[in-house]
Every structure is written in C-alpha cells, then in structure tokens.
Amino acid sequence: MINPEVRYMLMEYFIEKEYSGYGCHADDFLSDTNKVVLADETDKDFFRMTCFQNAALVKAKKEIYEWSRDFVSRFIGFRCIDVYQSAILHRELLKHNWTMSGGEGFLPDMDIRRKPIEIDYPIRPYDHNNMKILCEQVVDTEWHMSRPSEDTSLAFAAFDNGRVIGLSTADGDTDKLWSIDAEVLPGYRKKGIAVALTTEMTNALLRQGRIPFATAAWSNVASKTVLFRCGYYSAWSGIESCEIGKYL
C-alpha cells in the first residue's frame, strides 16, 4: 500500500536535492499544473523532469526553457514522460548537444512483512565497523553499481566458498531516507540472490526506522522485478539530461 507520508517525505527530499533555491515545494508534485523553473548557469542540469504521477516539475536552462514550458503545457504530468513525449524531448535535447536518461523510483510497501529468503549461499552483514573487510573481498572486475567503499554505510554480501557473489548496499541520503542497490555476479543470477539480499537490506533499514528507496532504468526489467518481489512499488519517474559526449 502506498504510504502518503513516506511519499511526501521523498518529494521533500527531491525538492531539497534537485530543485533547491528555485521556489519549489513538495506540493508542486501534487498540483494539477506542471511547473517549469529556469535553471541558473551554475546548475549541473541542462534539463531535469520529475513526476510523482500528478504534476511534472521541470528545471531547464535558458536555451530550452521556453520550449520546456510549451512542451509540458500540452500534457498532464505523467504523460510528459510517456514514450512518444520522451522521443520529442530527446529530439529537442539533441539540438543542444545533450541526450537523456530516464528511470523509475521505488518505495517499500510499509504494510507487508518480508520474510527472509533462503538461498544456497550464506549472507553476512557489514557496517562501518567492518566495511573495510568487505571492500578487500570484492575483487571481481564485474561489479558496477553496488561496489562498496569504506564510506558505504550498510551492506549485505552473499558468498560462495569465500568469494563475494552478490551485494546489497545502502547509504543515507538523509537520516531517514536511504538509497539501496543490489547486484549479483554473472553466473549466479536467477537464483534468488538479489531478492534475498534486497529483503535483508529492506528489513534491516525498516527495523532502524529508516525508509529505503531504489531507482532503476526503464529498461532494467530484472532490477524492477526484484523490487516488486521484495514488496516495492513504483513511486515516481524522472528524466535528466546527459552530456552527449559521454554516451555517443
């Protein structure tokens, strides 16, 4: 079940993290009218759009500001991020030598109990007291998103004969909201490891009174399936501009 308080807390987090200083408020996401703010020259974003199913909130540099206002005025919030509208947006960004990436955000259903998942591999927890030990054990070059550092706040690792084969990591974006991730090495996937690790991480954070959240690219069906199986629901969608030279 969607928890309105948790959802609103995340809206406030987004305002502080991505739209701070632009006169925006979490209630803008609940409005019936999309909103576009002019990004200043020092802002890292050329274009950013976030939508919690109601209104879309957009931050745009001056080169694309007027176009953005016209664009979002034609659609209700979530429709601005539909496939066809995204194609229109991408075409416009390319004119300015930018491309884009898009994804979804997920929150846990607070009303369900998540039972630990039994798998054929032991799972061990790590925090700031022993995170250095885990970092020394993560030696495979295949790790991408979930590779821990000594600054990682919390982690769960699955092992096969002493080798780390699966990881779930978490860091506190705020004292209350913690972003989580999970990754399993090739050859060990589709064995329930990611679900088991994500369940352990979710339960640990909830016991601490914290709210885990996760993100996944639109095309990442595997990650979204794991989150759904762990009792998460899709809470928001977003698009951000990316420097074209880094991707094309």
C-alpha positions in Angstrom: 0.0 0.0 0.0 1.2 3.5 -0.8 2.1 5.4 2.3 1.3 9.1 1.7 3.6 10.3 4.5 6.6 8.4 3.1 5.8 9.5 -0.4 5.6 13.2 0.7 8.9 12.8 2.6 10.5 11.7 -0.6 9.0 14.6 -2.5 10.6 17.0 0.0 13.9 15.2 -0.4 13.8 15.8 -4.2 13.0 19.4 -3.7 16.0 19.8 -1.4 18.4 17.8 -3.6 17.4 18.8 -7.1 15.3 21.9 -7.0 16.6 23.8 -4.0 16.7 27.6 -4.5 14.1 27.7 -7.2 11.0 28.5 -5.1 9.7 24.9 -5.4 7.7 23.0 -2.8 6.8 19.3 -2.4 3.2 20.4 -3.0 4.2 21.2 -6.6 4.2 17.5 -7.3 0.6 17.2 -6.1 -0.6 20.1 -8.2 -2.8 19.7 -11.3 -0.5 22.0 -13.2 3.0 21.2 -14.4 5.7 23.6 -13.3 8.9 24.8 -15.1 11.7 26.7 -13.4 14.6 28.5 -15.0 17.9 26.8 -14.0 20.8 29.2 -13.3 24.1 29.0 -15.2 25.9 27.2 -12.4 23.4 24.4 -12.2 24.7 21.0 -13.2 21.4 20.1 -15.0 20.6 21.3 -18.5 17.2 19.7 -18.1 15.5 17.6 -15.4 12.0 16.4 -15.0 10.4 14.6 -12.0 6.9 13.3 -11.7 5.1 11.6 -8.8 2.1 10.7 -11.1 0.5 14.1 -10.7 2.2 17.2 -11.9 5.6 17.2 -13.6 8.3 19.5 -12.1 10.9 20.7 -14.6 14.2 22.5 -14.3 15.6 23.8 -17.6 18.4 26.1 -18.7 17.6 29.2 -20.6 18.4 27.6 -24.0 15.5 25.2 -23.6 13.3 27.0 -21.0 10.6 28.4 -23.3 10.4 25.2 -25.3 10.0 23.3 -22.0 7.2 25.5 -20.8 5.3 24.9 -24.1 6.1 21.2 -24.0 4.7 20.5 -20.5 1.7 22.7 -21.0 0.3 20.2 -23.6 0.2 17.2 -21.3 -0.8 16.1 -17.8 2.1 15.3 -15.6 2.9 11.6 -16.2 2.2 11.9 -19.9 5.2 14.2 -20.2 7.3 11.1 -19.7 5.4 8.7 -22.0 7.4 7.1 -24.8 6.2 9.4 -27.5 6.7 12.5 -25.4 10.1 11.3 -24.4 11.1 10.9 -28.1 10.0 14.5 -28.7 12.1 15.7 -25.7 15.1 13.7 -26.8 15.0 15.2 -30.3 15.0 18.7 -28.8 17.8 17.9 -26.4 19.9 16.7 -29.3 19.6 20.1 -30.9 21.6 21.4 -28.0 24.1 18.5 -27.9 22.5 16.8 -25.0 21.0 13.3 -24.6 18.9 12.0 -21.7 18.4 9.1 -19.4 15.2 8.1 -17.7 14.1 5.8 -14.9 11.7 5.0 -12.1 11.9 5.2 -8.4 10.6 2.7 -5.9 9.4 2.7 -2.3 8.5 -0.2 0.0 5.0 -1.1 0.9 5.1 -0.4 4.6 2.1 -2.7 5.4 3.7 -6.1 4.5 6.0 -8.3 6.3 9.0 -9.5 4.4 10.2 -13.0 5.3 13.9 -13.8 4.9 14.6 -15.6 1.7 16.5 -18.9 2.0 19.2 -19.4 -0.6 22.1 -21.8 -1.1 24.7 -19.1 -0.1 25.5 -17.5 3.3 24.7 -13.8 3.7 26.7 -11.6 6.0 26.0 -8.0 7.2 28.6 -5.2 7.1 28.5 -1.7 8.6 31.1 1.0 9.3 32.9 -1.3 11.8 33.8 -3.9 9.2 33.2 -2.4 5.8 36.9 -2.3 5.0 37.0 -6.0 5.2 34.2 -6.4 2.7 35.9 -3.9 0.3 39.0 -6.0 0.4 36.9 -9.1 -0.5 35.2 -7.5 -3.5 37.8 -8.2 -6.1 35.9 -9.2 -9.3 36.0 -6.6 -12.0 32.4 -7.2 -13.0 31.0 -5.1 -10.1 29.4 -1.9 -11.2 26.6 -0.1 -9.2 26.9 -1.9 -5.9 30.7 -2.0 -5.4 31.1 -0.7 -1.8 33.6 1.8 -0.5 34.8 2.3 3.1 32.3 5.1 3.3 29.4 2.8 2.5 27.0 2.8 5.5 25.5 -0.7 5.3 25.9 -3.8 3.2 24.8 -7.4 2.9 27.0 -9.8 0.9 26.4 -13.3 -0.4 29.3 -15.7 -0.6 30.3 -18.8 -2.5 33.3 -20.5 -0.9 34.7 -17.2 0.3 34.0 -15.3 -2.9 31.6 -12.4 -2.9 28.9 -13.2 -5.5 26.1 -10.8 -4.5 25.9 -7.4 -2.8 23.2 -5.1 -1.5 24.5 -1.7 -0.4 22.8 1.3 1.2 23.7 4.9 2.1 21.8 7.6 3.9 20.8 10.4 1.6 19.1 11.8 4.7 18.9 10.5 8.3 15.5 8.9 7.3 15.8 8.1 3.6 18.4 5.6 2.5 19.0 4.6 -1.2 19.7 1.0 -1.8 21.1 -1.1 -4.6 21.8 -4.7 -5.4 23.9 -6.6 -7.8 24.8 -10.3 -8.4 27.7 -11.6 -10.5 27.1 -13.2 -13.8 26.7 -17.0 -13.4 24.9 -16.6 -10.1 21.8 -14.7 -11.4 18.3 -16.0 -11.4 18.9 -17.9 -8.2 17.0 -15.6 -5.9 20.2 -14.0 -4.5 19.2 -10.4 -5.4 15.8 -10.9 -3.8 17.3 -12.4 -0.6 19.8 -9.5 -0.3 17.3 -6.8 -1.0 14.9 -8.3 1.5 17.7 -8.4 4.2 18.6 -4.8 3.5 15.0 -3.6 3.5 14.2 -5.3 6.8 17.3 -4.0 8.4 16.6 -0.4 7.4 12.9 -0.6 8.4 13.9 -2.0 11.8 16.2 1.0 12.3 13.2 3.3 11.5 14.6 4.3 8.1 12.9 4.3 4.7 14.7 2.5 1.9 14.2 3.6 -1.7 15.6 2.4 -5.0 15.9 3.5 -8.6 16.1 1.6 -11.9 16.3 2.5 -15.6 13.2 2.0 -17.5 14.7 -0.9 -19.5 16.1 -2.7 -16.4 13.4 -5.3 -16.1 15.5 -7.6 -13.9 16.0 -4.9 -11.2 12.4 -3.9 -11.2 11.3 -7.5 -10.9 13.5 -7.9 -7.9 12.0 -4.8 -6.3 8.4 -5.9 -7.0 9.1 -9.3 -5.4 10.5 -7.5 -2.4 7.3 -5.5 -1.9 8.3 -2.2 -3.5 6.0 -0.2 -5.8 6.8 2.4 -8.5 6.5 5.8 -6.9 8.0 8.3 -9.4 9.5 8.7 -12.8 12.2 11.1 -14.0 14.3 12.3 -16.9 17.6 14.0 -16.7 19.9 15.4 -19.4 23.3 13.8 -20.0 26.3 15.2 -21.8 26.2 13.7 -25.3 30.0 13.2 -25.5 29.9 10.7 -22.6 27.4 8.4 -24.3 27.5 8.8 -28.0 
